[in-house]
Amino acid sequence: MKRRHFSALAAASLGMGLARTASAQGAPVAGQDYTKLSTPAPVSTPPGTVDVVEFFSFACPHCFEFEPTLEAWLKRKPPGVHFHRAPVRFLQNYTNFQPMYFTLEAMDLVDAMQQKVFDAVHLEHQRLDKPDDIAAFMAKNGVDAKRFMSIFNSFGVRAKVQQANQLMDTYGIDGVPTLVVQGRFATSPATAKSADKALAAVDYLVAQIRAGH
């Protein structure tokens, strides 16, 4: 009993020492800057790429605060990263915000409109909870509102929403923003204690996965 107890203590002490060393050296630490998902899930990505998905909501103030840092990272993200977003089915107005995002994606307007939607919700306090409100907002921003709403109500967008919900359930997502790397690891500004550290954890995990670790 004493020998096993000593070994456990020694292992725990060694683990803590390694974690402190990694932290001191600037490397993200498992359990501190990111977590390993209890049930990893296979991902479908182009060959040679690493999947990174951001779970978010336009209604989430933390997602709104995270967006500029994320956008800057997207411009310098590591090569071979397959990045995509998944709007979640919780927080207010998700029944509109989920198809709104996938419609923007289908129209190749995410880069142009993502921040504008966030600003409308969190700075201008616009209510986008009715189709007419959404159509008017899109028209105001130069988007073909009729085409937008046609896609918004389409079977293809409903299928995308269903896929996002299934992915959210698979990964056990219950807070946003959350970043999942290759279906195996998760991090967030809350977990890593800052937006920059969360994205540094993503960079680290991408490098580890690409190196075969």
Order of alpha helices (4+ residues) and beta strands (2+ residues): alpha-beta-beta-alpha-beta-alpha-alpha-alpha-alpha-alpha-beta-beta-alpha-alpha
